Amino acid sequence: LTYLRWLGTMSDRLRRSKPDWEVRRDFLQTVWYESKRAGLDVSLVMGLIQVESAFRKFAVSSVGARGYMQVMPFWTRAIGDGDAGKLFQMQTNLRFGCVILRHYLDRERGDLFMALGRYNGSRGKPPYPNAVFAAQSRWAFQDRAASA
């Protein structure tokens, strides 16, 4: 029930970026699943995606990072089958991004600021983590019905 309330709330917030309901629903379902699978806060992952790609599936950075979570192609050799083209597939990109963030969070012993810096390649510098934290607040969800 909490998931369904979250889905409805996030769907409203994401409508401008993803106007098609089925695309939006599939995206949100996958973000929820992959975030939970990796033990990450869903609002953090949504904030990271907002900062990294503005929710654009085919975003490519100046250094070649791809997709929603701007995954670098070398990761497909480290944790995938080496096919960097798959980084434009929603589920692959979100899974890899969440696994990578979890990896950096574990490496930094739970220090989210440092883990986000590693994810972005700017370890120890505040602009990127601060941008993700600011974006995360937009995606925070308080299930008021469950706490009533």
matplotlib code that plots the C-alpha trace (Angstrom):
import matplotlib.pyplot as plt

x = [0.0, 2.9, 4.3, 1.1, 0.7, 4.4, 3.8, 0.8, 2.6, 5.8, 3.8, 2.3, 5.7, 7.3, 4.5, 6.3, 9.5, 7.7, 4.2, 3.3, 1.7, 3.0, 6.5, 6.4, 4.9, 7.5, 10.3, 9.1, 8.5, 12.1, 13.6, 11.7, 12.8, 16.4, 16.8, 15.3, 17.4, 20.6, 19.5, 19.3, 16.8, 14.5, 14.4, 18.2, 18.2, 15.5, 17.5, 20.7, 18.8, 17.4, 20.9, 22.7, 20.3, 17.1, 15.3, 16.5, 17.0, 19.4, 21.5, 25.3, 27.8, 30.9, 33.0, 30.7, 28.5, 25.2, 21.5, 19.5, 22.2, 25.1, 26.9, 30.4, 30.8, 33.8, 31.3, 29.7, 33.1, 33.4, 29.8, 28.1, 28.7, 30.7, 27.9, 27.9, 24.8, 22.7, 23.3, 20.4, 18.1, 16.1, 16.5, 20.2, 21.0, 19.1, 20.4, 24.0, 23.7, 22.2, 24.8, 27.7, 26.3, 25.9, 29.5, 30.8, 28.6, 30.1, 33.7, 33.1, 31.6, 28.2, 29.4, 26.9, 28.7, 31.9, 30.1, 28.3, 31.6, 33.0, 30.0, 30.5, 34.3, 34.5, 35.3, 35.6, 34.1, 30.7, 28.9, 27.8, 26.7, 24.9, 23.1, 21.9, 20.8, 18.8, 17.2, 16.5, 14.2, 11.9, 11.4, 11.0, 7.8, 6.0, 3.3, 0.8, -1.8, 0.5, 1.4, -2.2]
y = [0.0, 2.4, 1.7, 2.5, 5.8, 6.6, 5.7, 8.1, 10.9, 10.5, 10.1, 13.6, 15.1, 13.4, 14.2, 17.2, 15.2, 12.0, 12.8, 9.3, 7.4, 3.9, 5.2, 7.1, 4.1, 1.7, 4.1, 4.7, 1.0, 0.2, 3.0, 1.8, -1.8, -1.1, 1.3, -1.1, -4.0, -2.0, -0.8, 2.9, 5.6, 6.0, 9.8, 9.8, 7.9, 10.1, 13.2, 11.7, 11.0, 14.5, 16.0, 13.5, 13.4, 15.4, 12.1, 11.7, 8.1, 8.9, 11.5, 11.4, 13.4, 15.1, 12.2, 9.5, 8.6, 7.3, 7.2, 8.1, 7.6, 8.6, 5.3, 5.2, 2.5, 0.8, -0.4, -2.7, -4.6, -4.6, -5.7, -6.6, -8.3, -5.4, -4.1, -0.4, 0.0, -1.6, 1.5, 3.1, 0.3, 1.6, -1.4, -1.9, 1.7, 2.0, -1.4, -0.5, 3.0, 1.7, -1.0, 1.5, 3.9, 1.1, 0.1, 3.6, 3.9, 0.7, 1.9, 5.1, 3.3, 4.9, 8.4, 9.6, 12.8, 11.0, 8.2, 10.7, 12.4, 9.1, 8.5, 11.8, 11.7, 14.8, 13.1, 15.6, 18.5, 19.8, 21.0, 17.6, 16.0, 19.2, 19.3, 15.7, 16.4, 19.5, 17.5, 14.6, 16.9, 17.2, 13.4, 12.9, 11.0, 10.9, 8.3, 10.2, 7.4, 4.8, 7.1, 8.0]
z = [0.0, 0.8, -2.6, -4.4, -2.5, -3.3, -7.0, -7.2, -5.5, -7.6, -10.8, -10.2, -9.5, -12.6, -15.1, -16.7, -17.4, -18.5, -19.8, -20.9, -18.0, -18.9, -19.4, -16.2, -14.3, -15.7, -14.8, -11.2, -10.6, -11.8, -9.7, -6.6, -7.2, -8.0, -5.1, -2.6, -4.1, -3.5, -0.1, -1.2, -0.3, -3.3, -2.9, -3.1, -6.3, -7.8, -6.8, -8.4, -11.6, -11.7, -11.3, -13.7, -16.6, -15.8, -16.3, -20.0, -21.0, -23.8, -22.0, -22.8, -20.9, -22.3, -20.9, -22.3, -19.3, -20.4, -19.5, -16.6, -14.0, -16.3, -16.0, -17.5, -20.2, -18.4, -15.8, -18.4, -18.5, -14.7, -13.7, -17.0, -20.3, -21.9, -24.1, -23.4, -25.6, -22.9, -20.7, -22.7, -21.5, -18.5, -16.2, -17.0, -16.4, -13.1, -11.9, -12.7, -11.2, -8.0, -7.7, -8.3, -5.7, -3.2, -3.9, -3.3, -0.2, 1.2, 0.3, 2.1, 5.2, 4.8, 4.2, 1.6, 0.9, 0.0, -1.9, -4.1, -4.8, -5.9, -8.1, -9.8, -9.8, -7.5, -4.2, -1.3, -3.3, -2.2, -5.4, -6.7, -3.4, -2.4, -5.7, -5.2, -1.6, -2.8, -5.6, -3.2, -1.1, -4.1, -4.2, -0.4, 0.4, 3.7, 3.8, 5.9, 5.6, 7.1, 10.1, 10.8]

ax = plt.figure().add_subplot(projection="3d")
ax.plot(x, y, z, "-o")
ax.set_aspect("equal")
plt.show()
